[in-house]
Amino acid sequence: MLLLGHNLGLLGNAQQAPRVPAALAEVAEPGARLIGSGLDPHATSDPEHRRYHEANRRLGQLPGQVSIRVRHGRLATPFFDYLFCSEAELRDLVDASPWRLAELLPEPGGSYAAIMALR
């Protein structure tokens, strides 16, 4: 299964994150791999980003949680949470899921690929 284009962000937030990999595991074959890419929000020196992270912490959210919507012309989805997380945060989020983080491949600028194996 592939979640490319930083689509590990579809984990959403700390509360819904365990449900996403669990749902993917329900349709996975034994020995399946989940390969996704993400972005470590802490890999920035931008003061505006750091202020946003701190505001999220004050709200009890993970630092890299954002709320977005998809638009096309006059059509728009409702807002939904999208999560940028570090390797440690990702490990914590999937730890209780049917997946284990088998490998993390960092890229310059904070991007990474994560390879998860079905337990």
C-alpha positions in Angstrom: 0.0 0.0 0.0 1.3 3.4 -0.9 0.7 6.8 0.8 3.1 9.0 -1.2 3.2 12.8 -1.5 3.4 13.3 2.2 0.2 11.4 2.6 1.1 10.0 6.0 -0.6 13.3 6.8 -3.9 11.4 6.3 -3.3 10.1 9.9 -5.0 13.4 10.7 -4.5 14.0 14.4 -3.4 12.0 17.5 -6.9 10.8 18.2 -7.8 9.5 14.7 -4.3 8.3 13.8 -4.6 4.8 15.2 -7.8 4.2 13.2 -6.3 4.9 9.8 -3.6 2.2 9.9 -6.0 -0.2 11.6 -8.5 0.2 8.7 -5.7 -0.3 6.1 -4.6 -3.5 8.0 -8.2 -4.9 7.6 -7.8 -5.0 3.8 -4.1 -6.0 3.7 -2.8 -9.4 3.0 -0.4 -11.2 5.4 3.1 -9.8 5.1 1.9 -6.5 3.6 3.9 -3.4 3.6 2.7 0.2 4.0 5.0 2.7 2.4 4.4 6.3 2.9 6.1 9.6 2.9 5.9 12.4 5.4 7.4 15.6 6.5 9.0 16.3 9.9 7.5 19.7 11.0 10.4 20.2 13.4 12.9 20.4 10.6 12.4 24.1 10.2 14.0 27.2 11.5 11.1 29.5 10.4 9.9 31.4 13.4 6.3 31.5 12.0 6.3 27.7 11.8 7.7 27.4 15.3 4.9 29.8 16.6 2.3 27.6 14.9 3.8 24.5 16.5 3.6 26.1 20.0 0.0 27.2 19.4 -0.9 23.6 18.6 0.8 22.4 21.8 -1.2 24.9 23.8 -4.3 23.4 22.2 -3.2 19.9 23.2 -2.5 19.0 19.5 0.6 17.6 17.9 2.9 20.4 16.6 2.5 19.5 13.0 -1.3 19.2 12.9 -3.0 21.4 10.3 -6.6 21.8 9.2 -7.1 22.0 5.4 -9.7 21.6 2.8 -9.5 20.7 -0.9 -11.0 23.1 -3.4 -11.7 22.9 -7.1 -13.5 25.9 -8.6 -16.6 26.5 -6.5 -16.5 23.0 -4.9 -14.8 22.5 -1.5 -14.6 19.7 1.0 -15.2 20.3 4.7 -12.0 21.1 6.6 -10.1 18.0 7.9 -7.0 17.5 9.9 -3.7 16.6 8.2 -0.7 15.6 10.2 3.0 16.3 9.7 5.0 14.3 12.2 8.5 13.4 13.2 9.9 9.9 13.2 9.3 9.7 17.0 5.8 10.9 16.7 5.0 8.5 13.9 6.4 5.6 15.9 4.2 6.6 18.9 1.1 6.9 16.6 1.5 3.5 14.9 2.9 1.6 18.0 -0.6 0.4 19.0 -1.6 -0.4 15.5 -1.3 -3.6 13.5 1.8 -2.1 11.8 5.3 -1.6 13.0 7.7 1.0 11.6 10.3 -1.2 10.0 12.4 1.5 8.3 12.6 5.2 8.0 14.5 6.8 5.1 15.2 10.5 5.7 15.6 13.0 2.9 17.1 16.5 3.0 14.7 19.2 4.3 12.7 17.0 6.7 10.9 14.7 4.2 11.1 11.0 4.7 9.8 7.6 3.5 8.5 5.2 6.1 8.2 1.5 5.5 5.8 -0.3 7.9 5.2 -4.0 8.1 2.0 -5.7 9.1 2.5 -7.5 12.4 
